Amino acid sequence: MGFRTVVVLSNDKAHEWQNDPQLGNKIFHCATMKTFGAGEREPYFPYGEIVEQVHADTQTVAFLDGYGGTAMVTRSWYHGQTNDEKNENLLKALAAQLGYKVSKIKTPA
């Protein structure tokens, strides 16, 4: 399994990126720098933002706003988990990160 890259492209700059033959190279370079060695400075991506680059066997909760986004919680999953179990684990991790606790609403029997 490889890596997943999440990119937010600004439609306001589509007239620039739609014909840029180096778009793929720019995305790859900036995503790799963000993940593996940007140091303290975020790599400059002229057409929007590289939100994250992670291993493809992870799940992420991200907030997208304006021309960018923030990957809030990233968790690995394991084979045999249901989608509900994966989603519940992500929700609980996000809530804990923000200082909250999540509990399931009890349904009447």
PyMOL commands that set and color helices and strands:
alter all, ss='L'
color gray80, all
select helices_A, chain A and resi 11-17+23-36+83-97
alter helices_A, ss='H'
color red, helices_A
select strands_A, chain A and resi 3-9+48-55+58-65+68-76
alter strands_A, ss='S'
color yellow, strands_A
deselect
rebuild
show_as cartoon
